[in-house]
Amino acid sequence: MIKRILIKPVITEKSELLSSKVNQYSFVVEKKANKIEIKKAIEKKYGVTVEKVSTMIVPGKSKMRSTRSGHVKGRTSSYKKAIVSVAEGEELNIYGEE
């Protein structure tokens, strides 16, 4: 069974600032993936050399909304996020532009 390690890149103001200033990129990854698997997947997909991988599990948040029938309580799911440091002078082409 092939494990899908990289799910999607995180595109926020903070992640854009990290990518432009410090050459670090953020990804949502499979919860069971370890740092070595994440490093190999990024090197294979984007063709860059990865220097460092930091991972964290982002906990889910409680949400509540009001409807006609009352309040509906729910919870967003938690996910694992990886911040990847790329070698100096290299960059990832996340948006697919040339």
Backbone as ProteinMPNN parsed JSONL, in Angstrom:
{"seq_chain_A": "MIKRILIKPVITEKSELLSSKVNQYSFVVEKKANKIEIKKAIEKKYGVTVEKVSTMIVPGKSKMRSTRSGHVKGRTSSYKKAIVSVAEGEELNIYGEE", "coords_chain_A": {"N_chain_A": [[0.835, -1.186, 0.0], [0.618, 2.13, -0.931], [1.623, 4.971, 0.76], [0.247, 8.135, 1.15], [1.991, 10.869, 1.73], [2.475, 13.73, 1.695], [-0.053, 16.017, 2.015], [-1.19, 18.659, 1.533], [0.065, 21.969, 0.775], [0.533, 24.534, 3.256], [-0.925, 27.589, 3.047], [-0.657, 30.56, 4.183], [-0.477, 33.883, 5.627], [1.629, 33.918, 7.454], [3.1, 31.598, 6.73], [3.871, 32.3, 4.15], [5.54, 34.449, 4.722], [7.573, 33.112, 6.122], [8.572, 31.498, 4.03], [9.601, 33.385, 2.252], [11.496, 34.858, 3.75], [13.077, 33.095, 5.462], [13.38, 30.753, 4.092], [11.697, 28.536, 4.582], [9.111, 26.109, 4.42], [5.666, 25.207, 4.761], [3.651, 22.323, 5.33], [0.711, 20.275, 5.276], [0.661, 17.09, 6.521], [0.536, 13.461, 6.431], [-0.693, 11.915, 9.363], [0.691, 9.76, 10.514], [3.18, 9.823, 9.401], [6.734, 10.067, 9.535], [9.658, 12.174, 10.212], [11.742, 11.504, 8.462], [10.46, 10.212, 6.315], [8.912, 12.356, 5.403], [10.904, 14.152, 4.595], [12.114, 12.685, 2.47], [9.93, 12.515, 0.718], [9.45, 15.2, 0.004], [11.877, 15.92, -1.164], [11.836, 14.2, -3.363], [9.513, 14.987, -4.753], [9.785, 17.794, -5.269], [12.459, 18.182, -5.951], [14.585, 19.312, -4.419], [17.074, 19.992, -1.849], [16.574, 19.055, 1.417], [17.12, 20.473, 4.543], [16.223, 20.512, 7.226], [13.52, 19.232, 9.171], [10.651, 20.036, 10.888], [8.047, 18.967, 12.965], [4.609, 19.111, 14.004], [1.619, 18.49, 15.853], [-1.428, 19.762, 15.22], [-4.037, 20.65, 17.228], [-7.596, 19.859, 17.098], [-10.347, 22.183, 16.844], [-13.107, 23.368, 18.8], [-16.28, 24.012, 17.486], [-19.208, 26.021, 17.021], [-22.44, 26.616, 15.833], [-25.333, 28.551, 15.125], [-28.607, 27.533, 14.363], [-31.918, 27.235, 12.938], [-33.143, 25.222, 14.35], [-31.755, 25.181, 16.698], [-28.659, 25.175, 18.584], [-25.746, 23.908, 17.057], [-23.206, 21.826, 17.831], [-19.822, 21.069, 17.183], [-16.678, 19.715, 16.012], [-13.522, 20.451, 14.643], [-11.211, 18.437, 12.826], [-8.042, 17.213, 14.033], [-4.676, 17.732, 12.816], [-1.484, 16.971, 11.284], [1.327, 19.013, 10.989], [4.084, 20.018, 9.032], [7.104, 21.785, 9.04], [9.424, 22.727, 6.782], [12.824, 23.153, 6.187], [14.697, 24.423, 3.575], [17.638, 24.071, 1.539], [20.088, 26.717, 1.224], [19.58, 29.116, -1.308], [17.858, 27.587, -2.836], [14.445, 26.979, -3.803], [10.973, 26.14, -3.341], [8.517, 25.248, -5.732], [5.573, 25.81, -5.23], [3.142, 26.745, -6.252], [3.079, 25.925, -8.878], [4.014, 27.444, -10.963], [6.196, 28.566, -13.559]], "CA_chain_A": [[0.0, 0.0, 0.0], [1.387, 3.364, -1.024], [1.153, 5.968, 1.718], [0.295, 9.507, 0.665], [2.601, 11.582, 2.844], [2.186, 15.158, 1.592], [-1.464, 16.225, 1.704], [-1.3, 19.949, 0.858], [0.869, 23.022, 1.4], [-0.182, 25.511, 4.073], [-0.733, 28.901, 2.429], [-1.144, 31.628, 5.051], [0.451, 35.011, 5.64], [2.818, 33.535, 8.212], [3.902, 30.653, 5.959], [4.469, 33.055, 3.049], [6.637, 35.215, 5.303], [8.654, 32.154, 6.381], [9.173, 31.045, 2.782], [10.363, 34.451, 1.607], [12.598, 35.335, 4.591], [13.938, 32.081, 6.073], [13.418, 29.584, 3.211], [10.981, 27.429, 5.215], [7.809, 25.884, 3.815], [4.774, 24.457, 5.639], [2.803, 21.345, 4.665], [-0.11, 19.354, 6.05], [1.165, 15.772, 6.168], [-0.123, 12.308, 7.037], [-0.429, 11.908, 10.808], [1.615, 8.695, 10.901], [4.462, 9.999, 8.711], [7.813, 10.593, 10.366], [10.452, 13.227, 9.585], [12.542, 10.942, 7.369], [9.551, 10.012, 5.187], [8.537, 13.681, 4.903], [12.081, 14.675, 3.89], [12.255, 11.971, 1.201], [8.811, 12.857, -0.164], [9.631, 16.56, -0.518], [13.027, 15.891, -2.078], [11.441, 13.505, -4.586], [8.484, 15.735, -5.483], [10.206, 19.128, -5.68], [13.84, 18.17, -6.436], [15.43, 20.209, -3.624], [17.676, 19.33, -0.704], [15.948, 19.466, 2.67], [18.082, 20.5, 5.639], [15.611, 20.278, 8.522], [12.072, 19.041, 9.189], [10.024, 20.156, 12.205], [6.655, 18.552, 12.881], [3.744, 19.385, 15.148], [0.238, 18.079, 15.681], [-2.309, 20.888, 15.504], [-5.276, 20.067, 17.772], [-8.856, 20.322, 16.537], [-11.017, 23.246, 17.593], [-14.549, 23.24, 18.972], [-17.037, 24.989, 16.719], [-20.627, 26.029, 17.314], [-23.193, 27.528, 14.988], [-26.748, 28.635, 15.465], [-29.537, 27.242, 13.284], [-33.311, 27.393, 13.364], [-33.503, 24.19, 15.323], [-30.944, 25.314, 17.901], [-27.212, 25.244, 18.43], [-25.095, 22.687, 16.587], [-21.824, 21.785, 18.291], [-18.981, 20.165, 16.414], [-15.247, 19.819, 16.247], [-12.687, 20.229, 13.47], [-10.264, 17.363, 13.091], [-6.651, 17.611, 14.216], [-3.815, 17.344, 11.699], [-0.046, 17.101, 11.511], [1.928, 20.032, 10.135], [5.537, 19.942, 8.942], [7.8, 22.971, 8.549], [10.604, 22.175, 6.115], [13.871, 24.115, 5.828], [15.334, 24.05, 2.319], [19.015, 24.574, 1.448], [20.257, 28.11, 0.795], [19.593, 29.308, -2.759], [16.827, 26.773, -3.48], [13.094, 27.298, -3.388], [9.942, 25.217, -3.813], [7.539, 25.792, -6.666], [4.311, 25.296, -4.685], [2.015, 27.165, -7.068], [3.14, 25.311, -10.202], [4.415, 28.417, -11.991], [7.549, 28.347, -14.087]], "C_chain_A": [[0.879, 1.248, 0.0], [0.772, 4.395, -0.091], [1.311, 7.358, 1.113], [0.772, 10.379, 1.82], [2.248, 13.072, 2.816], [0.726, 15.337, 1.193], [-1.66, 17.537, 0.956], [-0.355, 20.939, 1.513], [-0.026, 23.949, 2.207], [0.124, 26.888, 3.489], [-1.429, 29.936, 3.3], [-0.14, 32.771, 4.989], [1.748, 34.642, 6.356], [3.701, 32.576, 7.42], [4.552, 31.333, 4.756], [5.66, 33.886, 3.529], [7.836, 34.308, 5.585], [9.342, 31.736, 5.081], [10.01, 32.134, 2.123], [11.59, 34.864, 2.422], [13.59, 34.237, 4.976], [14.067, 30.814, 5.233], [12.825, 28.349, 3.879], [9.581, 27.341, 4.627], [6.982, 24.979, 4.723], [3.87, 23.544, 4.817], [1.924, 20.646, 5.689], [0.303, 17.968, 5.577], [0.326, 14.692, 6.857], [0.273, 12.224, 8.508], [0.607, 10.861, 11.227], [2.981, 8.818, 10.244], [5.506, 10.559, 9.67], [8.665, 11.58, 9.56], [11.253, 12.718, 8.39], [11.675, 10.737, 6.133], [9.137, 11.35, 4.571], [9.677, 14.279, 4.091], [12.243, 14.012, 2.525], [11.157, 12.345, 0.215], [8.983, 14.24, -0.78], [10.807, 16.614, -1.489], [12.663, 15.236, -3.402], [10.472, 14.348, -5.411], [8.996, 17.053, -6.042], [11.653, 19.209, -6.15], [14.75, 19.16, -5.733], [16.078, 19.396, -2.505], [17.09, 19.923, 0.571], [16.985, 19.39, 3.785], [17.462, 20.087, 6.967], [14.107, 20.123, 8.364], [11.595, 19.139, 10.638], [8.557, 19.781, 12.047], [5.914, 18.932, 14.149], [2.352, 18.875, 14.825], [-0.635, 19.24, 16.141], [-3.635, 20.313, 16.006], [-6.515, 20.645, 17.101], [-9.509, 21.362, 17.43], [-12.508, 22.945, 17.708], [-15.238, 24.361, 18.211], [-18.5, 24.901, 17.122], [-21.297, 27.012, 16.376], [-24.655, 27.468, 15.362], [-27.588, 28.367, 14.22], [-30.953, 27.467, 13.794], [-33.687, 26.411, 14.455], [-32.666, 24.246, 16.596], [-29.467, 25.403, 17.586], [-26.671, 23.883, 18.001], [-23.638, 22.768, 17.02], [-21.065, 20.759, 17.466], [-17.525, 20.409, 16.731], [-14.519, 19.606, 14.926], [-11.653, 19.155, 13.813], [-8.848, 17.916, 13.265], [-5.833, 17.123, 13.019], [-2.36, 17.561, 12.082], [0.519, 18.085, 10.498], [3.442, 19.888, 10.187], [6.074, 21.255, 8.387], [9.166, 22.504, 8.058], [11.565, 23.302, 5.772], [14.612, 23.587, 4.608], [16.718, 24.69, 2.273], [19.041, 25.985, 0.878], [20.328, 28.188, -0.731], [18.561, 28.483, -3.503], [15.462, 27.209, -2.975], [12.116, 26.298, -3.992], [8.978, 25.948, -4.727], [6.175, 25.239, -6.287], [3.147, 25.581, -5.618], [2.018, 26.587, -8.478], [3.512, 26.27, -11.309], [5.856, 28.181, -12.381], [8.467, 29.477, -13.74]], "O_chain_A": [[1.772, 1.392, 0.835], [-0.428, 4.662, -0.137], [2.384, 7.711, 0.624], [0.035, 10.599, 2.781], [1.772, 13.612, 3.815], [0.313, 14.856, 0.138], [-2.231, 17.546, -0.134], [-0.004, 20.777, 2.682], [-1.2, 24.129, 1.884], [1.28, 27.307, 3.438], [-2.632, 30.163, 3.175], [0.918, 32.645, 4.373], [2.835, 35.012, 5.913], [4.924, 32.717, 7.431], [5.669, 30.978, 4.379], [6.663, 34.01, 2.827], [8.978, 34.684, 5.321], [10.567, 31.63, 5.039], [11.027, 31.834, 1.497], [12.625, 35.19, 1.842], [14.8, 34.416, 4.837], [14.788, 29.893, 5.618], [13.369, 27.251, 3.765], [8.941, 28.36, 4.367], [7.524, 24.09, 5.38], [3.384, 23.926, 3.752], [2.332, 20.445, 6.833], [0.299, 17.692, 4.378], [-0.481, 14.977, 7.741], [1.434, 12.437, 8.858], [1.327, 11.068, 12.204], [3.861, 7.997, 10.503], [5.208, 11.413, 10.505], [8.423, 11.793, 8.372], [11.421, 13.44, 7.407], [12.1, 11.052, 5.021], [9.025, 11.461, 3.35], [9.451, 14.848, 3.023], [12.482, 14.696, 1.53], [11.411, 12.479, -0.982], [8.692, 14.432, -1.961], [10.733, 17.282, -2.52], [13.131, 15.669, -4.455], [10.595, 14.416, -6.634], [8.676, 17.401, -7.179], [12.043, 20.234, -6.708], [15.598, 19.783, -6.372], [15.685, 18.26, -2.243], [17.11, 21.137, 0.775], [17.649, 18.368, 3.955], [18.099, 19.387, 7.754], [13.488, 20.79, 7.535], [12.076, 18.413, 11.507], [7.897, 20.223, 11.106], [6.504, 19.059, 15.222], [1.952, 18.834, 13.662], [-0.587, 19.649, 17.302], [-4.29, 19.563, 15.283], [-6.497, 21.769, 16.6], [-9.249, 21.411, 18.633], [-13.095, 22.337, 16.813], [-14.827, 25.519, 18.285], [-18.979, 23.839, 17.519], [-20.79, 28.11, 16.147], [-25.146, 26.453, 15.856], [-27.313, 28.91, 13.15], [-31.155, 27.844, 14.948], [-34.453, 26.73, 15.365], [-32.86, 23.421, 17.489], [-29.077, 25.677, 16.451], [-27.084, 22.844, 18.516], [-22.918, 23.682, 16.618], [-21.603, 19.714, 17.101], [-17.185, 21.206, 17.604], [-14.852, 18.693, 14.171], [-11.275, 18.999, 14.974], [-8.506, 18.959, 12.707], [-6.249, 16.214, 12.301], [-2.046, 18.236, 13.063], [0.229, 18.004, 9.305], [4.016, 19.663, 11.252], [5.568, 21.774, 7.392], [9.961, 21.957, 8.822], [11.178, 24.287, 5.144], [15.094, 22.454, 4.602], [16.946, 25.728, 2.893], [18.138, 26.395, 0.148], [21.048, 27.418, -1.366], [18.4, 28.665, -4.71], [15.331, 27.736, -1.87], [12.395, 25.686, -5.023], [8.666, 27.12, -4.517], [5.671, 24.317, -6.929], [2.254, 24.746, -5.762], [1.037, 26.751, -9.204], [3.343, 25.946, -12.485], [6.641, 27.647, -11.596], [9.641, 29.453, -14.107]]}, "name": "protein", "num_of_chains": 1, "seq": "MIKRILIKPVITEKSELLSSKVNQYSFVVEKKANKIEIKKAIEKKYGVTVEKVSTMIVPGKSKMRSTRSGHVKGRTSSYKKAIVSVAEGEELNIYGEE"}
